[in-house]
Structure formats: C-alpha cells, structure tokens
Amino acid sequence: MMANIPKGQSIEEKQYLVRFKADTQSHLHVLSADVCATQCPDKLCTIFCPAEVYKWEEVRMHVGYEGCHECGSCRIGCPYENIKWEYPKGGHGIIFRLG
Amino acid sequence: MAEKFDVIVVGAGPAGTACAYTLAKKGVNVLLMERGEYPGSKNVMGGVLYRKTMEDIIPGFYKEAPVERPIVEQRFMMLDKESALNFSYKGMEWAQEPYNNFTVLRAKFDQWFADKAVQEGALLLNETVALECIVENGKVVGIRTDRPDGDVYADVIVLADGVNSLLAKSLGFHKEFRPDEVALAVMEVLKLDRKIIEDRFNLEGDHGCTIEIFGDSTKGILGTAWLYTNKDSLNIGVGTMLSGLIKNKIKPYELLDYVKNHPMIRPYIQGSEQQEYLAHLIPEGGYRSMPKVVGNGVIVVGDAAQLVNAIHREGSNMAMASGVMAAETIMQAREAGDFSERMLDSYRTNLLNSFVGQDLKKYKDATHHFEKFPQYFEQYIPMMNKAASQMFTIDGTSKWTKQKKIWSELGTAKDKWKMARDLMNAWRVMK
C-alpha cells in the first residue's frame, strides 16, 4: 500500500532524531509469551506501535523499550491485555526537545 | 518526616501548570510534580494554542512566551489520491491583537509556562514519577513517588497526568480506555527556512497558516493529518483512532510517510530537514468517555479527564480552563476547610457548565458516528473531488451534460437516499 516511500524516512531513521535517556530496566513487560505465540496471529502491537518497539522474533516478542515514546498505545491496543505498562523512572525515557 | 503541601499537582502540562500557577498566585503552597527531565519533555501537540484561555491566566502572554506564529489562515484539504478540494478562511483580524491562536512547540512552551508558576511560588519537582495515590479512610491524602522517601502529602491532589490517566484509573474513576477512545498521533518537525515558509504558504512576516487534511491522508480511517507553520519549521502529522490502525493493520509512521509523499502535500515540505519524530495519544472519546473527575481530596483535569474537542482540534485550552476551575474550587474548599468530594464537586458542575463541558456535549456522538460509518472519508471525499474535476475540466461537453453525468455517477436512487440520510445524520451529530 505504501509504495514509493522516499529515502531517509524509515522508522529507524525517524528514531535517530529522538533523544532518549534509557533506564537500565524495561518499563514494558509482556505478561505471557504464550499469548503472543498462540493467540495473536497478527502480532498487532508490532504494527501499530509508532516506534517499532515490539518485534516478533520467531518464538518470542522482543521489546525494545529504549525507543519507546511512552504513548500507551500498546497497553490500550493489545487485544489480550498482555502488556504491563509503566512509566520509566523519573527523568528517563523519551525527551522531546521540540513538538 | 514526610512533607506536606496545601496542594500537589501531578503533571506539568497545560492543565496542571494552569492549576498550579493560579493557586501559587493566591499564596497557596503548591507542589508541581513532573516525570520528565523538564516540563514538556513528554508532551506533544499538533501545535495550535488558542489565545483566549491562556490570556485569562497570563494577560499578554504572547509578548514573552515562546510562541511560533499567530495563525491568520486556516485551510482545509479534502484529499483524494491525486487531487484535493480546498477551502480556507484567512482574516487580518487574526493578524493583530488580541489574536486567535498561535502555533507553539510544546517542549519550549510548557517549560516557559511552568517557570511562570515557579515565579509565583509553586515548587516544581522534575524527574519524579507519581506511582500511586496514597488513600487513607477513603480520602486521597498524598502521592507515592519513585524518589527515596518519596511520599508527599497534601489537602488536595490534582491529577493532571495526561491521556494515560493511570492514577484516576487506579482510583477506579474510569476503566482502561478502549482503542476507539484514543487517537494515535505521529508527527515530525521539519526544519525549513523562514523565508521559504512565508513564500510557500503565502504569508507576510511572522504570520502563520494551518492546514487540516481529511480523506486520503488517513486511508479512510477516522482521523486527520495536519501541516502547521512554525517560525522556521513545519509540523506535519497524522492522527487516527487507534482502533482504526488496528482494524486496517496500518503502521502509523508509514501513514505519515504516505502523507508526506502525497503529491498535494509534498511540494509544501520539499527541501525541509527532519528535526524530531514524536508519537502521542489524544483522548478522543469525548463526553461519553469522561471519567469521574472528583473524589475525596482529589480532582482530575485536562487529558486525564478526556477533555478534548477533536472536531475543533481543541485540547490545551480546555486543559487550562479545567486547571483554573480546579484551582478556583480548591480556593473555596480551603476557605471552608473541607476537601470532601461533596465540597469539590463544584469543580465538576462548573466544568460541565463551561464551554468545555458544553462543547464536549455538543459533539458527544460525532466521533463515534464517523468511526462507525467510514463512507464519509472513504467515498464522499473522493466523490467530491471527482465532481470538481469534471465540472472544471473544459472538454467540449456542456455543463448540463456534465451535471447529469455527475448525478448518475452518484449511484442508484437507493445510493442517493443513503447519501441524503448520511448527510442528515452528520448534521444531527454535529449540530
């Protein structure tokens, strides 16, 4: 559907524009790996997460919490309420400079 | 020993800071708590800040606040795949005081606003997460933070913790929001020379322009894209109901790239340089999604209370208004020495009677209607584009013939009835 996307606009490149101060521990937790593996064929969070934090790696969900925008979409959007979502420690996580 | 304040405000966005500022100015001992490195560091907005509510708080604020451009023109684009039907309003009354609205960059603006609250005497505590409300005997009495010895107490706690509204949820004021109650917005700030912006958008000097983009920009999902002018940058974004992204299996950043690359939009942003990429949720459930906003010792304001008018892209003004109303109620409660739910309930009634509650009520069915019936965006906008193209293309066919052709292409009599009914229904939910 989204053909002809010009160079310089991949999500990786977008994420390079953002300042993060990652905590040493994840503030996002997939509660049951089984639910992702067996009940969720579409792996919806890997689609709608605006920062591609969630990546399905054959048998498990990789959670790249370091690039999280802390929007909350995964917590609300997961059809199985399978994501435990907290704020990163104070001062950590995403740091917007502009918008 | 745990510290006690008169009031704790959780979240230094527009709602929380407006509340803290108003209270501090009246001599109240306020703690303004912010989880980010600085106020605004977690906040995103398309970019339009309405002047009126802010000026009620700080008269003439725009003379010193970091605002980008006063908006003199609001354009609307009805987008099809390779065409657009546009209309706009431009007025010079918006180019002078008192102004109507300004574009702002929130990380800058929120810092400035929070500084003003500090100047009035509020204590700003950055890098502090409010983990939970401390409840004693059915009354919220404090906040547990993630700092060592992190319990702080107050007579009243104001929850201005934003769209995720975790604290009000933990108090049972609302359930988890549904994907059709929130919109996911993604945006980029694009650096572009000031002079190029002014030429490209037909602007004089510091004047600004906003463009709201409907239709193909969201691939039929309920939502809009926008393109706003800052001083020397543009904000381009797209916001759609989270439920729509899920249903259509669309990646939000790919949708943004689709918008940026659309032939009707591409020329506006050509030659610009990406500065920042941002994602945030917008509470768009409206009136029906408003949680309980008052409890014993606690008040909920701003996005945390779902105070957004999505149809008119208003949110920060409603947030500020709610913050001020909360402050006014708290002043009365202090006089009475009573911080019970019954005492604080005047905040709720004032809110519902104000433009905030009235506008939410006016559009209470709008979002749900357009979400349920996607044909407005999917069919009617392309139809309008096609009709315009046919009428304005001179090809030797008479206008009568063209009109007949357009009319017949609207479909069968049954289709036309359906359309007429849709128009009526749209009017009904918007009136």
Boltz contact constraints between the chains, C-beta under 6 A:
constraints:
  - contact:
      token1: [A, 2]
      token2: [B, 254]
      max_distance: 6.0
  - contact:
      token1: [A, 2]
      token2: [B, 258]
      max_distance: 6.0
  - contact:
      token1: [A, 5]
      token2: [B, 257]
      max_distance: 6.0
  - contact:
      token1: [A, 9]
      token2: [B, 257]
      max_distance: 6.0
  - contact:
      token1: [A, 11]
      token2: [B, 253]
      max_distance: 6.0
  - contact:
      token1: [A, 14]
      token2: [B, 277]
      max_distance: 6.0
  - contact:
      token1: [A, 17]
      token2: [B, 274]
      max_distance: 6.0
  - contact:
      token1: [A, 17]
      token2: [B, 276]
      max_distance: 6.0
  - contact:
      token1: [A, 17]
      token2: [B, 277]
      max_distance: 6.0
  - contact:
      token1: [A, 18]
      token2: [B, 277]
      max_distance: 6.0
  - contact:
      token1: [A, 44]
      token2: [B, 246]
      max_distance: 6.0
  - contact:
      token1: [A, 47]
      token2: [B, 249]
      max_distance: 6.0
  - contact:
      token1: [A, 47]
      token2: [B, 251]
      max_distance: 6.0
  - contact:
      token1: [A, 48]
      token2: [B, 245]
      max_distance: 6.0
  - contact:
      token1: [A, 48]
      token2: [B, 246]
      max_distance: 6.0
  - contact:
      token1: [A, 50]
      token2: [B, 186]
      max_distance: 6.0
  - contact:
      token1: [A, 50]
      token2: [B, 252]
      max_distance: 6.0
  - contact:
      token1: [A, 50]
      token2: [B, 279]
      max_distance: 6.0
  - contact:
      token1: [A, 69]
      token2: [B, 279]
      max_distance: 6.0
  - contact:
      token1: [A, 71]
      token2: [B, 279]
      max_distance: 6.0
  - contact:
      token1: [A, 71]
      token2: [B, 280]
      max_distance: 6.0
  - contact:
      token1: [A, 71]
      token2: [B, 281]
      max_distance: 6.0
  - contact:
      token1: [A, 72]
      token2: [B, 164]
      max_distance: 6.0
  - contact:
      token1: [A, 72]
      token2: [B, 281]
      max_distance: 6.0
  - contact:
      token1: [A, 73]
      token2: [B, 184]
      max_distance: 6.0
  - contact:
      token1: [A, 73]
      token2: [B, 242]
      max_distance: 6.0
  - contact:
      token1: [A, 76]
      token2: [B, 177]
      max_distance: 6.0
  - contact:
      token1: [A, 76]
      token2: [B, 179]
      max_distance: 6.0
  - contact:
      token1: [A, 76]
      token2: [B, 182]
      max_distance: 6.0
  - contact:
      token1: [A, 77]
      token2: [B, 179]
      max_distance: 6.0
  - contact:
      token1: [A, 77]
      token2: [B, 242]
      max_distance: 6.0
  - contact:
      token1: [A, 77]
      token2: [B, 246]
      max_distance: 6.0
  - contact:
      token1: [A, 87]
      token2: [B, 35]
      max_distance: 6.0
  - contact:
      token1: [A, 87]
      token2: [B, 129]
      max_distance: 6.0
  - contact:
      token1: [A, 89]
      token2: [B, 146]
      max_distance: 6.0
  - contact:
      token1: [A, 90]
      token2: [B, 35]
      max_distance: 6.0
  - contact:
      token1: [A, 90]
      token2: [B, 127]
      max_distance: 6.0
  - contact:
      token1: [A, 90]
      token2: [B, 128]
      max_distance: 6.0
  - contact:
      token1: [A, 90]
      token2: [B, 129]
      max_distance: 6.0
  - contact:
      token1: [A, 90]
      token2: [B, 146]
      max_distance: 6.0
  - contact:
      token1: [A, 91]
      token2: [B, 37]
      max_distance: 6.0
  - contact:
      token1: [A, 91]
      token2: [B, 127]
      max_distance: 6.0
  - contact:
      token1: [A, 95]
      token2: [B, 37]
      max_distance: 6.0
  - contact:
      token1: [A, 95]
      token2: [B, 41]
      max_distance: 6.0
  - contact:
      token1: [A, 96]
      token2: [B, 41]
      max_distance: 6.0
  - contact:
      token1: [A, 96]
      token2: [B, 107]
      max_distance: 6.0
  - contact:
      token1: [A, 96]
      token2: [B, 278]
      max_distance: 6.0
  - contact:
      token1: [A, 97]
      token2: [B, 107]
      max_distance: 6.0
  - contact:
      token1: [A, 98]
      token2: [B, 105]
      max_distance: 6.0
  - contact:
      token1: [A, 98]
      token2: [B, 107]
      max_distance: 6.0
  - contact:
      token1: [A, 98]
      token2: [B, 189]
      max_distance: 6.0
  - contact:
      token1: [A, 98]
      token2: [B, 276]
      max_distance: 6.0
  - contact:
      token1: [A, 99]
      token2: [B, 44]
      max_distance: 6.0
  - contact:
      token1: [A, 99]
      token2: [B, 105]
      max_distance: 6.0
  - contact:
      token1: [A, 99]
      token2: [B, 187]
      max_distance: 6.0
  - contact:
      token1: [A, 99]
      token2: [B, 189]
      max_distance: 6.0
  - contact:
      token1: [A, 99]
      token2: [B, 276]
      max_distance: 6.0
  - contact:
      token1: [A, 99]
      token2: [B, 278]
      max_distance: 6.0
